[in-house]
Amino acid sequence: MRIRESSLETLMARRGIKTQVELAQLCGMNHISLNRLIKGRRKNVSGGTIDKLCEVLEAQPGDFLFYEPSVD
């Protein structure tokens, strides 16, 4: 699963969250880790991270996640 950056930005705007740093703080995450997830440099999104993002953004996982098959 990967985070769709444009969808995440839309959800952030609806909640009045202006930056990834602010979102990370609200989720109790490190902003560098969040940025790596958003930019696709880290492929695995944990269930705990999904839960935190859903809670803070008042969203469902499908609102900001998409499936990307592995390249083996």
C-alpha positions, -999 to +999 in steps of 0.1 A: +000+000+000+011+035-007-001+069+003-016+090-025-001+124-018-027+145-036-055+129-017-037+133+016-032+170+009-069+174+002-078+157+034-053+178+053-067+210+038-103+200+049-090+196+085-071+229+084-037+211+086-012+231+066+020+211+067+033+175+069+051+185+101+018+195+117+001+163+105+030+142+119+027+160+153-010+154+154-004+117+146+024+114+171+049+106+143+083+118+132+078+141+103+107+126+084+091+092+086+058+106+074+075+123+045+092+091+035+059+073+034+043+101+014+071+102-011+072+065-015+107+060-001+092+037+025+067+012+011+052-004+041+025+016+059+018+000+093-017-005+106-009+018+135+001+046+111-031+041+091-052+042+122-035+075+133-039+091+099-076+080+097-083+094+132-066+128+126-079+132+091-114+118+099-110+096+068-111+060+057-079+042+045-092+041+009-094+079+009-056+082+008-041+047+002-037+028-030-024-007-039+009-009-058+020-044-067+056-054-058+081-057-085+100-090-081 
